[in-house]
Amino acid sequence: PIFGIDTEGKVTEWNAKASSLLGFSKAETMGKNLVQNFITEEFKHSVHEVLVAALAGKEAANFEFPMFTKHQEKRDILLNATTRRGPNGEVIGVIGVGQDITQIREITGEQE
């Protein structure tokens, strides 16, 4: 999934893969706070910190956290958070590019 937030943490981008994976349409997510509305309680702080760091220009690679679908199914996401800049170089938000690693985690968990 690919999503974007503005400097206030509100969703500005939500691609078709994010919609199909998590069950929330683009219309349901746009303008809502990503962390408060779509991140599980136990990971709100750490995801918030990653996004704040990306807003400050410190990008994160391979940050793993769970998201829950609209129907409360857990999905493990591996995220790269990249600072998004405007035409004059000012920070205007963050783009998150994630990979659903749920099946990989289930397979490796079964092998342990």
N, C-alpha and C positions, 0 to 999 in steps of 0.2 A: 504493500500500500504506500501511497504518497500523500502526505498532508502538509499543509502550511499553516503557520500562525503569524499574527502580527506582533508588534512589540508589547501588546497587552495580553498575549496568550490566546487570543480569539482565533478560531479556525477561519482561514482565508482560502485554503485549497483542500480538496477532498476528492481524490480520483476514483474512477470506477472500481478499481481493485479494492480500495478501502471500503467502498460501499458494499461490494459483493462479499468481502471477507467478514466484515463486522455487522452488516445488516442495517446500518444507518445511511440514509440517502444524503446526498450533498446538501439538500435543502434542510435536513434535520440537524446538520452540524455547523453550517456556516454562521459565523458570528458568535458561536458559543465558546466558552472557555474550554480548551482541550483537556487540561489536567483535571479541572473540577467535574467535568461531565463525562469523560471517556476513559479515565485512568482509575484503576482500583485503589482503594484507600491506602493500602500498605505501600504502594509505589508512587503516590502523589508527590511526596517530597522529593524523591530521587529523580523522577521525570522532570519535575519543576526545575530542579537544580541543573540538569542537563540542558534544558531549554534556555534558562537564564544565562548559562555559560555560553551557549551558541549565540544568544543575542549580544553578548559582550565580545564576540569574535572567536571564542574558543570552541571549535567544532568537536563533536563526539563521534567516534566510530565504534561500531559493534557494542552498543548499549542494549542489554537484554531486559525486557520487562513484559508482563502480561497485560493484555487488554481483554475486555469481555465484550462479546457480541451483544446485539440488541436482545437476544434470547438467553443471555447469561452463560454462554459457552466461553470457556477460557481459550485464548489464543496467545501463544508465546511469540513475541515480536523481537527481531534483532534490528536495531535502528541505527542509522547514520543521520545525525542532525547537522545541517549546514546553514551557516549564516546567509540570510538573503539581504542583498543590498540594492538600494535604489540607483538611479542614473548618476547621482553625484557621490556615490560611495557610502551614503548613510545607511545604517542598519534599518531595515524595514520589517524584519521578521526572521523566521526560521523555516526551512524546508526539511521535512523528515522523510527519508526514504527507508522503508522497512521491509523486512522479509519475514514471512510467516514460517517459523521454525518449529511449530507445534508437533508435527509428525516426527521430526528429527529428535526432539526431546523425548517423545514417547518411546521411540526405538531405543535410544541410548539408555533411557530409564529402565526398560525391560532387560537390557543386557547386563545391568549392574547387579 
